[in-house]
Amino acid sequence: MDAIAHAPLNSQDPPHLLQTHLLEVARLASGFSPEWMAHWTGLAGRWHDLGKYSADFQKYIRGKSGYEAHLVDTVPNKVNHSTAGALYAIQQFGVLGRPLAYLIAGHHAGLPDWSAEEGGAAALASRLKDGGEGEKSLLAQALAEAIPPAILAGDKPALEGARFGGSAGLHLWIRLLFSCLVDADFLDTEKYMQPDKAAQRLAPVPLAELRDRLNAYMAAKSANADPSPVNTLRADVLQQCRDKAQGSSGIYTLTVPTGGGKTLSSLAFALTHAMQHGKQRVIYAIPYTSIIEQTADVFRQALGAEAVLEHHSNFDPSPERETRNSRLAAENWDASLIVTTNVQLFESLFAARTSRCRKLHRLVNSVIILDEAQLLPPEFLQPILATMRLLVTHYGVTFVLCTATQPALGSRKDSFGRSLLQGLDESTEIIADVPALYAALERVDVTLPAHFNEAEDWASLAADIEQHPCVLAIVNTRQDCLSLYQHLPKDTIHLSALMCGEHRSGVIADIKAKLKAGQPVRVVSTQLIEAGVDVDFPVVYRALAGLDSIAQAAGRCNREGKAHRGRVVVFVPPTPAPKGWLRFGEDACKAVLYDHPEQPLQPERFSDYFKHYYAAAGEDGLDKQGIVSLLTQDAGSCQIQFRTVAERFHLIDQKGSTAVIVPYANPAEPARDSRSIVARIRAGETHRDILRQLQRFTVTLYHYQFLALHKAGELEEIIPDLWVVRNDTTYHDRLGLLITGDTQIAPTALCL
């Protein structure tokens, strides 16, 4: 009998022939990769399921059905089918076969570590050894069967190190090969196992059409805009973006003050640049989930709902935001415009799991916009910048670093000549005269504290804030937010990460509505409101923090230039910023403003600020987890610790914290109620979609907070690792999750 790759779901249907599957995966994978990588992906496609030819596997799979057999490597009593192809690659090419061995051995379980010390039995070296030798080896068992020559054939591929950056770039090259293989494997298997699902995948809207839609939208927007100085400057920013888009691929910076229209202008640059250079997609990465929905909605309004793929952990899976096609496209980023988070983008670039790596080949030949680029996490800055350089140099990617407070990302050495940062040394600024633009868009007066080391008490601060009927106060921690709120009038709005995403979105929408209607509104918030949330207050108070945070807060003041001058008041709160990067930012801000208290938000201040800020990390602080070393130290012999890197590279440290589901219903849409979703889970529904709906109703607790609430009987685990707040009274409709007494938030708690 012909060997089969997958058993049918219906016994009346024909099986999926193994030869057909291997050749189709090879074809798809080769098509996903650049031409110079296609030989490698073609070999990986033909050999990835070589072990399925063994008699043991064929006996096993013919007794199973559907995905139970497809995922055989990950179920109990498995018949190993992925090691044989890895052994074959080594047999054929020796050490040169190791890149293929990583791909093939990991195409279900994820890219493995090389070293047994780090990866145990799952490490590639161990698996190759344990695969056996001679007639008993997994490879020999497969080769004992009649395998078509078209599957086994394969010329020795060329390892062109200059193509991918040598040993420093080997890890990214292997991940991109892996992405091509696993996406092709998923798609061909889906086409056989779930043809209805495969048929629902639609071709993305062409970039040329998106560009034309945006041009028409911006023309109409300009025709209807008030002839104000701010709108004139925004139009000039847009034109400069279109003009500079004609330049070559590379790294660009777009330095525009808050309110200068950089969101749509940066998209105009990206679409124009993509058409100029034949690029395939635009990826817009944002640091905070609190603003990603706002940005995606702006793009939907300009381009149409079907044109925007929104992909992040806090995504609202309602019908108006997600279609069946967009849900499928999110699996592998098969879209022309993707709006995502820094976490999703960068953690995928250092991931090992197939589901995270599957989309990576879509980054090749793309334009990637990093919004609020100053918020790239310092402790991972070195590996991020190194990977950005590789993508630009070898894979046709153009980056746009978009911010009002451009970070200093050039290479630096210490006084002894040792490298502190290998940065981005060649970039092109899109705006011709940044200082002139800042001067023209300056709309606020900034009042600094008389003494940076003398704190004000909350009561005094509240008394000052209360004098303003329309005011925003931003503080550094969730505890500070509660403390200040308690001293303000009861109609003050509280906004922090103690509130679930669904709650925060509703509150932000309410704030915007009040501002638009000219109603008085006082808000006290953590910094989640200051990076990109489009609100416009006449007065903003900001607790002393990093200079970039102060500038972002100032961007929420007199944003539209409706007043002659807005007022920004910087104050020293009763508690200092938490130790770590928030404290480093506060100290760097003091160092810069001590010397230059005049005009604190001029663009030249930020270069000095970021140099102080990054210097606080010390020699290894910009690669705190040693990621670069793990990826490169043994790359010459292709011994890379993929899984260990993936475990260490987390932009948001989840250790010591737990997400809990809170009882909350959206007042504007009562059907959006976490309690009804929890009730369905209690009744037995545990599918992926219902769990995704709950993501918008989570609050993250620190470990001691979780333990205290659990001890008090406030938490229940309804299914493994899914914790629910039991009592409605524990969640307040204005404050969010009530944490008091022993569970009170510590002053050092970061707000995320």
Secondary structure, 3 states (H helix, E strand, C coil): CCCEEECCCCCCCCCEEHHHHHHHHHHHHHHHCCHHHHHHHHHHHHHCCHHHHCHHHHHHHCCCCCHHHHCHHHCCCCCCCCHHHHHHHHHHHHHHHHHHHHHHHCCCCCCCECCHHHHHHHCHHHHHHHCCCHHHCHHHHHHCCCCCHHHHCCCCCCCCHHHHCHHHHHHHHHHHHHHHHHHHHHHHHHHHHCHHHHHCCCCCCCHHHHHHHHHHHHHHHHHHCCCCHHHHHHHHHHHHHHHHCCCCCCEEEEECCCCCCHHHHHHHHHHHHHHHHCCCEEEEEECCHHHHHHHHHHHHHHHCHHHCEEECCCCCCCCCCCCHHHHHHHHHCCCCEEEEEHHHHHHHHCCCCHHHHCCHHHHCCEEEEEECHHHCCHHHHHHHHHHHHHHHHHCCCEEEEEECCCCCCCCEECCCCCEEECCCCCCEECCCCHHHHHHHCCCEEEECCCCCCCCCCHHHHHHHHCCCCEEEEECCCHHHHHHHHCCCCCCCEEECCCCCHHHHHHHHHHHHHHHHCCCCEEEEECHHHCCCCCCCECEEEEECCCHHHHHHHHCCECCCCCCCCEEEEEECCCCCCCCCHHHHHHHHHHHHHHHCCCCCCCHHHHHHHHHHHHHCCCCCHHHCCCHHHHHHCCHHHCCCEHHHHHHHCCCCCCCCEEEEECCCEECCEEEEEHHHHHHHHHCCCCCHHHHHHHHHHEEEEEHHHHHHHHHCCCEEEEECCEEEECCHHHEECCCEECCCHHHCCCCCCCCC
